[in-house]
Amino acid sequence: MKHLSEYRDLEATRQVIGLIEKSATRPWKIMEICGGQTHSLVRNGILELLPENIQMIHGPGCPVCVTPVELIDRAVALMERGAVLCSFGDMIRVPGSRGSLLEAKSRGGDLRVLYSPLEAVKIARTNPDREVVFFAVGFETTAPANALSVLQARKESLSNYSILVSHVLVPPAMEGILDDPFCAIDAFLGAGHVCAIMGYWQYHPIAERFKVPIVVTGFEPLDLVQGIYRAVLQLEKGEHRVENQYARAVTEAGNQAAQQVIADVFEVADRNWRGIGKIPASGYALSNRYRAFDAEHKFDLAGEPGTPETGCMAGAILKGQQKPRECPHFATTCNPRNPLGAPMVSSEGACAAYYHFAHNP
């Protein structure tokens, strides 16, 4: 297949779903890691088309959703101190204990919504009298571009540029989920865009240790049902290996040039995940050689603690223990105009997917 439209072919998708129905002799629970995959499953009605014995569990692969409250609060604190805070648009309405970035802007803060961290470097270059901070949020996918912005700022000797790092990693999150004694996940759909950068060599030890199939999958309807079908075939045979459905974009080794940039600028560190807690070695932090560009160090933000939101089931939803509709606040007191937690406001959040595509007011 060469064209994107072919991966959206409804008849081909239904044919693969028919193969899943014929192959699945037992109930299986399969977790899709990425929030983009969750949105595609919900938006295209795939959850309703799958046989009843195949249950999709929505995982923590929404970087906005897992950004902890304290980092939102620290970004707000930077705006209150007069810094220019640059961010991708999907972060600006996520609630912290001191309000969202957008609310901080309404109080006089300087918030710039950008499409690339290199735009933030340009703002720093043209405003040498202002401190400019880019809110570096994301999984491994966005890490290369954020790292390059630091390299560019260093090249230009821009002492007024820094990044507030909130990078998290997929493999440790999967291990954390599987280590939970209450985990009932039988297989995973791997996040295709993360694997396009990092490859899938890191997943072999996970599949072997926990005896779970992992199928790296794209985001279109046919991608997803093919990934589910491959996972079911392994489960039915008692196999547990890593497969690559997304071969048009992913190789086992990944993008080694991007990996080298990440390794140069970042180091692996413990990270706090919103609603989940601290997962060891599950994120990136700026390495010591680039500490001058670390906003937390530069502005001494350690004294800006966050308070978790109350009434939000984000943790249970991100770990796949609950579905959005099971939250008593879903679509009532919690909605996109008044989100209690990040999964309702993020473009990749499970609650937002259910609200927009599977909710009948």
C-alpha positions as CSV (number, residue, x, y, z in Angstrom):
1,M,0.0,0.0,0.0
2,K,1.4,3.4,-1.0
3,H,-1.4,5.9,-0.3
4,L,-2.9,7.0,3.0
5,S,-6.4,6.6,1.7
6,E,-5.8,2.9,1.4
7,Y,-5.3,2.7,5.2
8,R,-8.7,4.3,5.7
9,D,-10.5,1.9,3.4
10,L,-13.6,0.8,5.4
11,E,-14.2,-2.5,3.5
12,A,-10.6,-3.6,4.0
13,T,-10.9,-2.6,7.7
14,R,-14.0,-4.7,8.1
15,Q,-12.3,-7.7,6.4
16,V,-9.5,-7.6,9.0
17,I,-12.1,-7.3,11.8
18,G,-13.7,-10.4,10.4
19,L,-10.4,-12.2,10.7
20,I,-10.0,-11.0,14.3
21,E,-13.5,-12.4,15.1
22,K,-12.6,-15.8,13.5
23,S,-9.2,-16.0,15.3
24,A,-10.1,-14.9,18.8
25,T,-11.4,-17.9,20.8
26,R,-10.9,-16.3,24.2
27,P,-11.3,-12.8,25.8
28,W,-8.2,-10.7,25.3
29,K,-7.3,-7.2,26.6
30,I,-5.0,-5.2,24.4
31,M,-3.6,-1.8,25.4
32,E,-2.9,0.8,22.8
33,I,-0.2,3.0,24.2
34,C,-0.6,6.2,22.2
35,G,-3.4,8.8,22.6
36,G,-3.4,9.3,18.9
37,Q,-4.3,5.6,18.5
38,T,-7.0,6.0,21.1
39,H,-8.6,8.9,19.2
40,S,-8.5,6.9,15.9
41,L,-10.1,3.9,17.6
42,V,-12.9,6.0,19.0
43,R,-13.3,8.4,16.1
44,N,-13.6,5.6,13.5
45,G,-16.0,3.5,15.5
46,I,-13.5,0.6,15.7
47,L,-14.3,-0.1,19.4
48,E,-17.9,-0.9,18.4
49,L,-16.9,-3.0,15.4
50,L,-14.5,-5.3,17.2
51,P,-15.9,-8.6,18.6
52,E,-17.0,-8.5,22.2
53,N,-14.1,-10.7,23.4
54,I,-11.5,-8.1,22.3
55,Q,-11.3,-5.2,24.8
56,M,-9.1,-2.3,24.0
57,I,-7.5,-0.6,27.1
58,H,-6.4,3.0,26.7
59,G,-2.9,3.6,27.9
60,P,-0.9,6.6,29.2
61,G,0.5,7.7,25.8
62,C,-0.8,11.2,25.9
63,P,2.2,13.5,26.8
64,V,-0.1,16.4,27.8
65,C,-2.2,14.2,30.0
66,V,0.8,12.9,32.0
67,T,2.6,16.2,32.4
68,P,2.5,16.6,36.2
69,V,0.7,19.5,38.0
70,E,3.9,20.9,39.4
71,L,5.3,21.5,36.0
72,I,2.2,23.4,34.9
73,D,2.5,25.4,38.1
74,R,6.2,26.1,37.4
75,A,5.4,27.3,33.9
76,V,2.7,29.6,35.4
77,A,5.3,30.9,37.9
78,L,7.7,31.7,35.0
79,M,5.0,33.8,33.4
80,E,4.3,35.6,36.7
81,R,8.1,36.4,37.0
82,G,8.0,38.1,33.6
83,A,9.4,35.4,31.3
84,V,8.1,34.8,27.8
85,L,6.6,31.3,28.0
86,C,6.4,29.5,24.7
87,S,4.3,26.3,24.3
88,F,2.5,24.1,21.9
89,G,-1.2,24.8,21.8
90,D,-2.4,21.6,23.4
91,M,-0.8,22.6,26.7
92,I,-2.4,26.0,27.3
93,R,-5.7,24.9,28.8
94,V,-4.4,22.0,30.9
95,P,-5.3,22.8,34.5
96,G,-2.7,23.2,37.2
97,S,-3.3,24.0,40.9
98,R,-2.8,27.7,40.0
99,G,-4.8,27.6,36.9
100,S,-3.8,27.0,33.3
101,L,-1.3,28.8,31.1
102,L,-4.2,30.5,29.3
103,E,-5.5,31.7,32.6
104,A,-2.1,33.0,33.5
105,K,-2.0,34.9,30.2
106,S,-5.4,36.5,31.1
107,R,-3.7,37.8,34.3
108,G,-1.0,39.5,32.2
109,G,1.5,36.8,31.5
110,D,3.3,36.6,28.2
111,L,2.3,33.3,26.5
112,R,3.3,32.5,22.9
113,V,1.8,29.5,21.1
114,L,4.3,28.0,18.7
115,Y,4.6,25.1,16.2
116,S,8.4,24.6,16.8
117,P,10.9,25.2,19.6
118,L,13.1,26.9,17.0
119,E,10.5,29.7,16.9
120,A,11.2,30.2,20.6
121,V,14.9,30.5,19.8
122,K,14.1,33.2,17.3
123,I,12.0,35.1,19.9
124,A,15.0,34.9,22.3
125,R,17.3,36.2,19.6
126,T,15.1,39.2,18.7
127,N,14.3,40.0,22.4
128,P,17.7,39.9,24.1
129,D,16.3,41.8,27.2
130,R,13.6,39.1,27.9
131,E,14.0,35.6,29.3
132,V,12.4,33.1,26.9
133,V,11.4,29.6,28.1
134,F,10.1,26.8,25.9
135,F,7.8,24.3,27.6
136,A,9.4,21.1,26.3
137,V,6.6,18.5,26.7
138,G,6.4,15.1,25.0
139,F,7.5,11.5,24.6
140,E,10.6,10.6,22.7
141,T,9.0,11.9,19.5
142,T,9.5,15.6,20.3
143,A,12.8,15.3,22.1
144,P,15.0,15.7,19.0
145,A,13.5,19.1,18.0
146,N,13.7,20.3,21.6
147,A,17.3,19.2,21.9
148,L,18.1,21.0,18.6
149,S,16.7,24.2,20.0
150,V,19.2,24.0,22.9
151,L,22.1,23.3,20.5
152,Q,21.0,26.3,18.3
153,A,20.7,28.6,21.4
154,R,24.2,27.5,22.5
155,K,25.6,28.1,19.0
156,E,24.2,31.6,19.1
157,S,25.3,32.2,22.7
158,L,21.7,33.1,23.7
159,S,21.9,33.3,27.4
160,N,18.2,34.3,27.7
161,Y,16.9,31.0,26.3
162,S,16.0,27.9,28.3
163,I,13.6,25.0,28.3
164,L,11.3,23.6,31.0
165,V,11.6,19.9,30.4
166,S,8.8,17.4,30.8
167,H,9.9,14.5,28.6
168,V,8.6,11.0,29.4
169,L,9.6,7.6,27.9
170,V,7.3,4.9,26.7
171,P,9.2,1.6,27.6
172,P,9.4,2.4,31.4
173,A,5.7,3.3,31.4
174,M,4.9,-0.1,29.9
175,E,7.0,-1.9,32.5
176,G,5.4,0.1,35.3
177,I,1.9,-1.0,34.0
178,L,3.0,-4.6,33.7
179,D,4.6,-4.6,37.1
180,D,1.3,-3.7,38.7
181,P,-0.1,-6.8,40.4
182,F,-3.6,-5.9,39.2
183,C,-2.5,-5.6,35.6
184,A,-4.6,-7.6,33.2
185,I,-3.1,-6.5,29.9
186,D,-2.5,-9.4,27.5
187,A,-0.8,-7.4,24.6
188,F,0.3,-4.0,23.5
189,L,0.0,-1.9,20.4
190,G,3.2,0.1,20.3
191,A,3.3,3.8,19.5
192,G,4.3,4.1,15.9
193,H,5.6,7.7,16.0
194,V,7.8,7.0,19.1
195,C,9.3,4.0,17.4
196,A,9.9,6.0,14.2
197,I,12.5,7.9,16.3
198,M,13.7,5.3,18.8
199,G,13.1,2.0,16.9
200,Y,11.7,-1.0,18.6
201,W,14.8,-2.8,19.8
202,Q,14.0,-1.7,23.4
203,Y,10.7,-3.7,23.4
204,H,12.2,-7.1,22.9
205,P,13.3,-7.5,26.6
206,I,9.8,-6.3,27.7
207,A,8.0,-8.8,25.5
208,E,10.3,-11.6,26.8
209,R,10.2,-10.6,30.5
210,F,6.5,-10.2,30.8
211,K,5.5,-12.7,28.1
212,V,3.3,-10.2,26.2
213,P,3.1,-9.6,22.4
214,I,3.9,-6.0,21.3
215,V,2.9,-4.9,17.8
216,V,4.2,-1.5,16.6
217,T,1.2,0.1,14.9
218,G,0.3,3.1,12.9
219,F,-2.7,5.4,13.4
220,E,-5.1,4.8,10.6
221,P,-8.1,2.4,10.9
222,L,-6.4,-0.4,8.9
223,D,-3.1,0.1,10.8
224,L,-4.9,-0.4,14.1
225,V,-7.0,-3.5,13.1
226,Q,-4.0,-5.1,11.5
227,G,-2.1,-4.5,14.7
228,I,-4.9,-6.0,16.8
229,Y,-5.1,-9.0,14.5
230,R,-1.4,-9.7,14.8
231,A,-1.6,-9.4,18.5
232,V,-4.5,-11.8,18.7
233,L,-2.7,-14.4,16.5
234,Q,0.2,-14.3,18.9
235,L,-2.0,-14.6,21.9
236,E,-3.9,-17.5,20.5
237,K,-0.6,-19.4,19.8
238,G,0.9,-18.5,23.2
239,E,3.6,-16.4,21.6
240,H,5.2,-13.2,22.8
241,R,7.4,-11.3,20.4
242,V,7.7,-7.8,18.9
243,E,6.2,-7.3,15.5
244,N,6.3,-4.2,13.3
245,Q,3.0,-3.4,11.5
246,Y,4.1,0.1,10.7
247,A,7.0,-0.8,8.5
248,R,6.4,2.1,6.1
249,A,7.7,4.5,8.9
250,V,9.5,2.4,11.5
251,T,12.7,0.3,11.5
252,E,14.1,-1.7,14.4
253,A,17.0,0.6,14.8
254,G,15.0,3.8,14.4
255,N,16.4,7.2,13.5
256,Q,19.9,7.0,14.8
257,A,20.8,10.6,14.0
258,A,17.8,11.8,16.1
259,Q,18.8,9.4,18.9
260,Q,22.3,10.8,18.9
261,V,21.0,14.4,19.3
262,I,18.9,13.2,22.2
263,A,21.8,11.4,23.9
264,D,24.0,14.5,23.5
265,V,21.6,17.0,25.1
266,F,19.5,14.8,27.5
267,E,20.1,12.2,30.1
268,V,17.6,9.6,31.5
269,A,16.0,10.6,34.8
270,D,13.2,9.7,37.1
271,R,9.9,11.4,36.2
272,N,6.6,12.1,37.9
273,W,3.6,11.2,35.8
274,R,0.4,13.1,36.4
275,G,-2.2,10.8,38.1
276,I,0.3,7.9,38.2
277,G,3.3,9.1,40.3
278,K,7.0,8.7,40.0
279,I,8.4,6.1,37.6
280,P,12.1,5.5,37.8
281,A,14.2,6.3,34.7
282,S,11.1,7.2,32.8
283,G,12.0,10.6,31.3
284,Y,14.7,13.0,30.1
285,A,16.4,15.8,31.9
286,L,19.0,18.2,30.4
287,S,22.5,16.8,31.0
288,N,24.9,18.8,33.1
289,R,26.8,20.2,30.1
290,Y,23.6,22.0,29.1
291,R,22.5,23.0,32.6
292,A,22.6,26.7,31.7
293,F,19.6,26.1,29.4
294,D,17.6,24.3,32.1
295,A,14.8,26.6,33.3
296,E,14.2,24.7,36.5
297,H,17.8,25.2,37.5
298,K,18.1,28.7,36.1
299,F,15.1,30.1,37.9
300,D,15.3,27.8,41.0
301,L,11.8,26.4,40.4
302,A,12.1,23.5,42.9
303,G,10.1,25.5,45.4
304,E,7.1,25.6,43.1
305,P,5.2,22.4,44.2
306,G,2.0,21.3,42.6
307,T,-1.3,20.1,44.1
308,P,-3.1,17.3,42.3
309,E,-6.5,18.1,41.0
310,T,-9.4,16.7,43.0
311,G,-12.3,14.7,41.6
312,C,-10.4,13.6,38.5
313,M,-9.9,10.0,37.7
314,A,-7.0,10.7,35.3
315,G,-4.7,8.2,37.0
316,A,-7.1,5.3,36.7
317,I,-7.9,6.2,33.1
318,L,-4.2,6.6,32.1
319,K,-3.4,3.2,33.6
320,G,-6.3,1.6,31.8
321,Q,-8.2,0.7,35.0
322,Q,-11.2,2.8,34.1
323,K,-12.9,4.1,30.9
324,P,-13.9,7.8,30.6
325,R,-17.6,7.0,30.8
326,E,-17.0,5.4,34.2
327,C,-16.0,8.7,35.8
328,P,-19.0,10.4,37.5
329,H,-17.8,13.8,36.3
330,F,-17.6,12.8,32.6
331,A,-19.5,15.2,30.3
332,T,-21.2,16.8,33.3
333,T,-19.0,18.8,35.7
334,C,-16.0,17.8,33.5
335,N,-16.1,18.9,29.9
336,P,-13.8,20.6,27.3
337,R,-15.0,24.0,28.5
338,N,-14.4,23.1,32.1
339,P,-11.9,20.3,32.3
340,L,-11.2,18.8,35.7
341,G,-8.1,17.1,34.4
342,A,-5.8,16.9,31.4
343,P,-7.4,13.9,29.6
344,M,-10.5,16.0,28.8
345,V,-8.7,18.9,27.3
346,S,-5.7,17.3,25.5
347,S,-6.0,16.6,21.8
348,E,-4.9,13.1,22.6
349,G,-6.7,12.6,25.8
350,A,-9.1,9.6,26.2
351,C,-11.8,11.6,27.8
352,A,-11.7,14.2,25.0
353,A,-11.9,11.4,22.4
354,Y,-15.0,9.9,24.1
355,Y,-16.6,13.3,24.6
356,H,-16.2,14.4,20.9
357,F,-16.7,11.1,19.1
358,A,-18.6,8.7,21.4
359,H,-20.8,10.9,23.5
360,N,-24.5,11.6,22.9
361,P,-25.5,14.6,25.0
